[in-house]
Amino acid sequence: MILWFIGDAFWLHRVAQVTKPQFEPTPYKSAMFYNSGSHLKAIANEIRSILGTAEATITIPTDPASKLDSERMPLELLPSRAMSVNKNLDQIPPLWEGYILLLGRAEASLTDFEAELTKHMNRAPKIELDLPTARLLKYDLD
């Protein structure tokens, strides 16, 4: 009988450990949050409210950590037309007319790449949306 109580106590302890949440809530975002792409949904909803379905968008990562985000964003922006390109400025035509979405984990990388892009395009963009991890720029030919 004593062994039965001890066995049940160990079993209940083990069940309590298994059913306990694995992650404690923290004030910072975990790597799993970024790997799942959950943070892109809020950004995509804000961008979709600005874009029309006829507008084309280029997404560009500004740092290595946001490369996957840049590749996922065109899917999040559907049915709008969007494509992802690498950070190479040669892939972006200087006469581009439309939206360019910069994605980065640090605001400094967004600002630095925006300056490079402005120099490449020979004109200043209109900032449509400015978030800590994303910046939507609109380039017009006028």
N, C-alpha and C positions, 0 to 999 in steps of 0.2 A: 504494500500500500504506500509506503514511504517512497519507494522508487517510482511509483506511478505519479505522485505529486511532484517529485523532482523532475521527472521527464516532462510533465505538463508545464512546469515553470520554465524549463529551458525552451520548450516549443513556443510558448507565449512570448518569451523574450525575443526569440528569433523572428517571429511574425511581426512583432513591433518594430524591429530593426529594418526588416524588408519593406514594410509599408510606410515607413517614415520618408518624407520628401528628401530627395538626394541633394538638392541645392537649397541653401538658405538664401532668402532674399537679400540682395546687396544693392547699394546705390549705383553701381556701375554695371554696364552691359557686359555679359559674358561673351566669350568667343563663339559659343553656340548660337547666340542671338544673331551675330553678324553672319555666321556660316549658313544659317537657315534663310537669310534674306528677309527676315521679318521687318527690319528697319526700312526696307525699300518700299513697302506698301504705303506708308504714310507720305513719303516723298512723292511717289507716283500719283497718289490721289491729288496732292496739291498741284503737281505739274499738269495733270489731266484737266484740272479746272481752268488752267491758263491756255493750254494748247487747243487748237481746233483739230479736227480729224484730217484736214488737208495740210496741216503744218508738218514739216519734216524736222527731225531732231537728231543730232549727233551726240552720243554720250562718250565721254573721255575720262579715263581714270587719271588722277593727278598724283597718285602714289601707288606703290605695289600692292598695298593692302586692299585697295578699292578696285582692282582689276576685275575681280569676279562680280562685284556690284555693277560695274559698267557693262559687263556682258549680260547680266540678268535684266537690267533696266529696260531694254527694248521690249522684252516680253511683258513686263509690268505695265508698260505704256500702251499696250494694244487697246483699241484698234488704231491708234495713231501710228504714223510711220516713224520709225526710229532705227538707228543703227549704232553699233559700237565700234570705235576705232581705238587703236593704241595711242599712246602719248606722242607719237611721231607726228610732228606738224606737217610733214610732207604729204600726209594722207588727207589733209584738210585743204580744200581749194580756197585761195585768198578771196575769191568773189562769192563765197558762200552766203546765201541769203536765207536765214531761218534761225532756228534755235540750236544752241550748243549747251549741253548739260555737263558741267564739271562735277565729278564725284571724288571725294577724298575724305580721309578720316581726320585730317588736321586742317584747320582754317588757313594756316600759313601756306600749305601746299596749294590750296585753291587760289589764294591771292597771287602767289608766284606764277602759277601756270596761266592765270588770267592775264597777267602782264606779258608773258611770252606770246600768248595767243593774240593779244591786241597789237603787238609789234608785228606778228606774222600777217595779220589781216589788214594792217595799215588803217584801222579805224577803231573807234571805241564802241563797245557794245552797250546796249541798254540792259541793265540788270532787272530781270523780271521776278526772280525769286532768289533770296539769299538766306540759306540755312547754314548751320555749323558744318554739315557734311555734304552739302550740295549747293551749286550755284547755277541758275538757269540764265543764260545770256541770249539776247536776241540781236542778230546782225542784220541790218538793212543796208541797201546800197545807196540810199540818199544821204 
